[in-house]
Amino acid sequence: MYEKFGRPRRFFPYILVTCGIPVCVLGLICLCGFPVRWSLAHSRNSGHGGNRERIHALPPVMLWAWERPEDLRFIDPRETGVAYLAETINIESPRTRVAGTEPFAVQTRRQPLHIPAGTTLMAVARIEMRAAPDEIDTSLIADAIAHLAEIPGVAGIQIDFDATVSQRDFYAGLLRELRKKIPTEMPLSITALASWCLGDAWLDGLPVDEAVPMLFQMGVDDSDIRWRLAHGEDFRSPVCRESEGLSTDEAAPVFSQEQFRGRRIYFFDRQPWTAAVFHDAAKGVRK
């Protein structure tokens, strides 16, 4: 369900932190169990310097935490971070939405997320689009995403949008607008269809620091992509060579090249994470 607003209201997720420190300090700095409406404190910059270094500084493993209750207190924050769904933006066509309403609605996270103190967080914005690309002002959508950079503890922003060919110019414009509105040092990541990374050049000009190839649920391209990776092909676009996205319920592609070692792994699970599922998945991570 999506809620219509005159302007998108800024609500942020319940992020519950378990801290191994005395209760008196815990009460002062963690505010565990309470929703927080974060203050708007970051300066905004339009530059792009230093972001690749920040991407490289992220943990080698990231867990996607979707819109469901998640208890991730079993992870080691020195090795594993969390990319959590912070909001979903539903973009409606002017021809179908109720007259007088905004062209999009923002659904913010409503499910609790439990993490250890010190966990690196990446705020994910999912875009669902049912409008023609020329019907939407990208600056408005960028504003609705940029505030995620102001959440304390968030080390990066990731956009999850399965853009069609006709939506690519809109998406590129949105990313350029967003890059201007978030701090210079804030890494900007996107998820990417594996086919984008292997056979398409359109990612090369995007102002992003990382495009995560989604190596699961690849549909009709699955066999071809797995064959090409197994026979020595690397991803064509350089931004796709920082990381890879895997699912716990699908076998990871077989890679023939050593350069795939050391890339950041984003793990997806269809069910709420458990320590057992996480450790089973982590066993296969290439060191």
ZITAWO-V375422 format. One record per residue. N is the residue number from 1. SS is DSSP state (2 for helix, 1 for strand, 0 for the rest). BURIAL is + if it has 9 or more other ideal C-beta (glycine too) atoms within 8 Angstrom, else -. Layout:
# ZITAWO-V375422
N|SS|BURIAL / N|SS|BURIAL
This chain:
# ZITAWO-V375422
1|0|- / 2|0|- / 3|0|- / 4|0|- / 5|0|+ / 6|0|- / 7|0|- / 8|0|+ / 9|0|- / 10|0|- / 11|0|- / 12|0|+ / 13|0|+ / 14|0|+ / 15|1|+ / 16|1|+ / 17|1|+ / 18|1|+ / 19|0|+ / 20|0|- / 21|0|- / 22|0|- / 23|2|- / 24|2|- / 25|2|+ / 26|2|+ / 27|2|- / 28|2|- / 29|2|- / 30|0|+ / 31|0|- / 32|0|+ / 33|0|- / 34|0|- / 35|0|- / 36|0|- / 37|0|- / 38|0|- / 39|0|- / 40|0|- / 41|0|- / 42|0|- / 43|0|- / 44|0|+ / 45|0|- / 46|0|- / 47|0|- / 48|0|- / 49|0|- / 50|0|- / 51|2|+ / 52|2|- / 53|2|- / 54|2|+ / 55|2|+ / 56|2|- / 57|2|- / 58|0|+ / 59|0|+ / 60|0|- / 61|1|+ / 62|1|+ / 63|1|+ / 64|1|+ / 65|1|+ / 66|0|- / 67|0|- / 68|0|- / 69|0|- / 70|1|+ / 71|1|- / 72|0|+ / 73|0|- / 74|0|- / 75|0|+ / 76|0|- / 77|0|+ / 78|0|- / 79|0|- / 80|1|+ / 81|1|+ / 82|1|+ / 83|1|+ / 84|1|+ / 85|1|+ / 86|1|+ / 87|1|+ / 88|1|+ / 89|1|+ / 90|1|+ / 91|1|+ / 92|1|+ / 93|0|+ / 94|0|- / 95|0|- / 96|0|- / 97|0|+ / 98|0|- / 99|0|- / 100|0|- / 101|0|- / 102|0|+ / 103|0|+ / 104|1|+ / 105|1|+ / 106|1|+ / 107|1|+ / 108|1|+ / 109|0|+ / 110|0|- / 111|0|+ / 112|0|- / 113|1|+ / 114|1|+ / 115|1|+ / 116|1|+ / 117|0|+ / 118|0|- / 119|0|+ / 120|0|+ / 121|1|+ / 122|1|+ / 123|1|+ / 124|1|+ / 125|1|+ / 126|1|+ / 127|1|+ / 128|1|- / 129|1|- / 130|1|- / 131|0|+ / 132|0|- / 133|2|+ / 134|2|- / 135|2|- / 136|0|+ / 137|0|- / 138|2|+ / 139|2|- / 140|2|+ / 141|2|+ / 142|2|+ / 143|2|+ / 144|2|+ / 145|2|+ / 146|2|+ / 147|2|+ / 148|2|+ / 149|2|+ / 150|2|+ / 151|0|+ / 152|0|- / 153|0|- / 154|1|+ / 155|1|+ / 156|1|+ / 157|1|+ / 158|1|+ / 159|1|+ / 160|1|+ / 161|0|+ / 162|0|- / 163|0|- / 164|0|- / 165|2|- / 166|2|- / 167|2|+ / 168|2|+ / 169|2|- / 170|2|+ / 171|2|+ / 172|2|+ / 173|2|+ / 174|2|+ / 175|2|+ / 176|2|+ / 177|2|+ / 178|2|+ / 179|2|+ / 180|2|+ / 181|2|+ / 182|0|+ / 183|0|+ / 184|0|+ / 185|0|- / 186|0|+ / 187|1|+ / 188|1|+ / 189|1|+ / 190|1|+ / 191|1|+ / 192|1|+ / 193|1|+ / 194|2|+ / 195|2|+ / 196|2|+ / 197|2|+ / 198|2|+ / 199|2|- / 200|0|+ / 201|0|- / 202|2|+ / 203|2|+ / 204|2|- / 205|2|- / 206|0|+ / 207|0|- / 208|0|+ / 209|0|+ / 210|1|+ / 211|1|+ / 212|1|+ / 213|1|+ / 214|1|+ / 215|0|+ / 216|0|+ / 217|0|- / 218|0|+ / 219|2|- / 220|2|- / 221|2|+ / 222|2|- / 223|2|- / 224|2|- / 225|2|+ / 226|2|+ / 227|2|- / 228|2|+ / 229|2|+ / 230|2|+ / 231|0|- / 232|0|- / 233|0|- / 234|0|- / 235|0|+ / 236|0|+ / 237|0|+ / 238|2|- / 239|2|+ / 240|2|+ / 241|2|+ / 242|0|+ / 243|1|+ / 244|1|+ / 245|1|+ / 246|1|+ / 247|1|+ / 248|0|+ / 249|0|- / 250|0|- / 251|0|- / 252|0|- / 253|0|+ / 254|0|- / 255|0|- / 256|0|- / 257|0|- / 258|2|- / 259|2|- / 260|2|+ / 261|0|- / 262|0|- / 263|0|+ / 264|1|+ / 265|1|+ / 266|1|+ / 267|1|+ / 268|1|+ / 269|0|+ / 270|0|- / 271|0|- / 272|0|- / 273|0|+ / 274|0|- / 275|2|- / 276|2|- / 277|2|+ / 278|2|+ / 279|2|- / 280|2|- / 281|2|+ / 282|2|+ / 283|0|- / 284|0|- / 285|0|+ / 286|0|- / 287|0|-
